[in-house]
Amino acid sequence: MLETVRYLIGSAGSSGFGSKSTAEDVTDASPDLRSITAIITGATSGIGAETARVLAKRGARLVLPARSLKAAEETRARITAEFPGAEIIVLPLDLSSLSSVRSFVSRFLSLHLPLNLLINNAGKFSHERAISEDGIEMTFATNYLGHFLLTKLLLNKMAETARETGIQCRIVNVSSSIHSWFSGDVIQYLDLITCNKLPYDATRAYAMSKLANVLHTRELAVRLQDMGANVTVNCVHPGIVRTRLTRDREGAAATTCYVAVHPRVVGVTGKYFADCNETVASKSGCNAAEAWRLWEVSEAMTEERREEN
């Protein structure tokens, strides 16, 4: 109840920001991001588009992966019309396809750019049961598994960038408070809905994918620390886009931008943020054993299989 009241009145937390802070507010402390290269998935609409706009305003070089290149080009045109000096690269990516993820990474690495920031923002809500080309339930494939593989394939580049620049690199996984709506065994439920052994519940499937984002963050933080990589990963609940008013879009993108670039978040990893403040994920999202188990299963699901001659 107290958290609801604080959200409605927009009172600031320990970070100095709250639910009424905007993406521009939280990036005032990072006005010059010209040394930063950021990949932002799902940047053609909603929260992702506002995240891209504000980071471009601060000077970051943006790489926008998109399934619809037309939509991505339109996003680039809008941003460059507002900020003529913005550097924005558009590349094709369908997160539901593991081969597309690999192709995107190959194209990006061929550009020989640094990578300071990876924002895994894209999300899909499948109203009807659908299966990806890799045989995975579509919501899970798009919201979680594609991002899992994307992150894994880009980790070496981020670690290399951190070593060469001395600047800590950051990964931001965008989840949702809806992750707390899922209870049960993620792997078992995924298998049941993928194999059509249970009636498809779109909301539960979406909640499961968002819980997977939280668990991914937890386990990745552990592995990054074990590697000694100067790369952090945090998860955000970005807020609700209540209307199409610009300020509301900025408010929804504020937490993502705060975790992505604010100086206060240097060295912070494996945490869950809402309204620009660190908070606690659901009980399921804090389960270290399940985070490890999901990682191991995800490794097997994304393993590249080569056909024998």
N, C-alpha and C positions, 0 to 999 in steps of 0.2 A: 504493500500500500504506500509506504514511504517513497519507494522508487518511482511509483506512478505519479505521486504528487510532485516530486522533484522534476520529473520529465515535463509535466504540464506547465509548471511555472518557469522551467528553464534555468533552474539554479545551477550555478557552476560547481563542479566537483574539485578535487585536489589538483587537477590539471589546469584549472582556471577557465575551463570551458564546460558547456553543458548542452542540453538538447536544442537550445536556440542559437548556438554558435553556428556560423557558416564555414564553408570550406575556405573562403577568403580570409575569415577571421583567424583560423588556425594556422594558415600558412604565412601570416604576417611575420612570424619569427624566422621564416625561411624565404626571404624575398628574392634571392638569387639562386636559382637551381640550374644555371646554365651548364654546370659540370655534370649534371645528372641525366642518364638515359633510362627511361622507364618503359616497360611493356605493361599495357593495361588491356586485359581481356574484357569484352562486353562494353566497349567504350562508345558504341554507336547510339546509345539511348540511356535515359534514366540516370542513375547514380554514376555509372561509368563515364557517361558523356560529361557530366559536371566535374568529375574527378580529372578527366583529361583537360577540360577547359582551364581549370584553375592551375594545374601543374604547368600547362603551356604558358599561362599568364606569368608564372614565376620563372619561365625560361627553360624548363626541362625539355630535352629532346624526347619525343614520344614515338613509340612503335605501337601501332594499332592493329592487332590481329582481328580478322573478321570473316565470318562465313559469307556475308554479303559485302563484296567489295564496293558496290554502289553506295551502300549505307555508310561505309567507312570513308569513302571519298567525300560524301556529303558532310560528314563530321569534320573531316580535315578542312573542307572549304569554309564551314562556319567558324572554326577556330582561327584559321588564318585571316579571315575577314576581320575578326576582332583584334587579333594579334599578328600583324603581317610578318613579323620576324620568326614566328614559330616554325620549328623543324618537326615535321610529322611524316612518318614512314608507314605506309599501309601494306600489310602482307596477308595473304589468305590463310585462314585457319578455321577448321570445323572441329570443335573440341570433342564432339561425340565420336570422332574417328581417330584411332590411335595412329594410323598411317599419316593422317593430315597433321597431327601434332608433330610427328617426326619430320615431316616435310617443312613445316614452319620453322622448327628449330634449325634445320639445315640451312634454310634461306637466311635466317637471322644471323647465324654464326658466320656465314659467307660475307656478311657486311663488315666484319671485323670491328664492330663497335663494342664499347664497354657495356656492362649491364649492372646498374646500381639498384634498380628497383623493379620488382615484379609484383603487380597487383592482379591477383586472381579473382576477378570481379564477376565474370560472366555467369549467368544463371538461367535455367530453363524450368518451366512448370509444364509438364506434359499432362494434359487433361485426360488423354486416353493412353492406354498401354502401348508402348512402342519399343522396339528393340534396335539397338545400334548395329552397324555393319560388323562389329566385333562380337555380337551376340550378348550385349549387356543392356539391361533396362535403360532407356534413354535419359531419364532425369539424372540417374546416378552416373551414367557415362559422361554426360555433359558437365554437370555441376561439380563432380568430384574426380572421377577417374582421369579425364582428360587433363585436368589441372595437376593431378598427382604426377602424371608422366611429363607434362610440360615443365614442372618445377624440377623434377629429377634430372631432366636433360639439360637444364640451364644452370644447375648448381655449380658446375666447374667454372663456367664463365663468370658467375657472380663472385666466387671465391677468388678467381684470378683478378677481377676488377678491384676487389677489396685490397688484395696484396699490392697491386700496382699503384693504387691511389691513396692507400692508407685511410680510406673512408669506408665505414661500415655499410654494407649493402643490406637491403631490407626486402622481405617477402611479406605481403599482406594477403591473407585469405579472407574473403568476404563471405560470412555465414549469415545467420539470421536467428532471432530469438525463437523462431519456429523449430530450431534444432531440438529444443526441450520437449516438443510434442511427441518425439519418437521414443518409444521404450521397446526393449527387446533386443534380439540378436541381429545386428546389422547384416552380417554375412548370410545368415540363414534366411532372413526376410528377402534380401536381394535375390537369392537363389529361387525362392518360392515365386516371386513376382516375375522374374525373368523367364522361368519355366511355365508360367501361367498356372501355377498350382494354388494360387489364391486370387480372389477378386481384386482387381487393381484399385487402389485407393490413392488418388493423385496427391492429396495433401500429405498422407503418410509417407509416400515415396519421396516427396520434396523434403519433408522434415528429416528423413533418413539421410538424404544427400547432404543436407546442411550440417547434420551431426558428424558426418564423415569429414567435412571441412574442418570442424573443431578438433576431431581426433588426429587428423593429418597434421595440424599445427602443433599439437602436443608432442607427437612422436618425432616430427621433423626437428623441432627445437632440441630435443635430446641428442639426435644424431649429428646435428650441426655442431653442438658443443663438443661431442666426442671427436669430431673431425678437427676441431680447433679452427674452423672457418670463421672469418670475421663477417658472418652473415646472420641476421636475425629473422625470425618469423613470428608473426602475431596474427590473431584472428579478430575480426570486427563484426559487430552487429551494427550495420550502418544507419538504421533508423527507417522511418516510414516517409515515402514521398506522398504527402497528403493531397497536394494539388499540383497544378502545372506552373505555379508561380515560381519565379527564379529563386527566391529566398528559400523556399521549401526544398528545392532540388539541392541547393547549396548546403542546407542543414543536413540532408540525408547523406551527402558526400563528405561531411565534415570529419567524421570519425575515421574514414578511410584516409583522408589527407593528413589528419593529425598523426596517425600511426605511421604513415608513409614517410613523412619528412620532418616532423617536429623534433627539435633538439632534446626535449624531455624523454623521448623514446629510445635514444641511443643506449645500446646495451640491454634493452628490455627484450626478452624473447619467450615464446611459449605462452603468452598471455591472451586474455580475451577482453576486448574493449567494447563499450557501448557509450554513446553520448560523450565520446572523447575521454573517457575515464576507464581505468582498469576495473574490471568486475569479475564475477565468477560465472563460468559456464554451468550448464546443467550437470547433475550428478553423473549422467552417462558421458558427458563431454569431458569429465575429469578422470575417467577410468583409464589409467595408464596401461593396464593389461590389454584392454580392448583396442587402444591406440596402436600398440605393438602388433596385435593380431591383425588388425585391418591393414597395416603397412605390409606385413608379410603376404597377405592375400593379394593386395594391390600389386606388389612386385610380380607375383605369378601371373596376374591377369594382364599386365602390360608387357610381359616378356615378349621380345620379338621372336617370332617363330619362323625359321627358315625351312623351306621345303627341300627335302632331300631329292637329289637327282636319281 
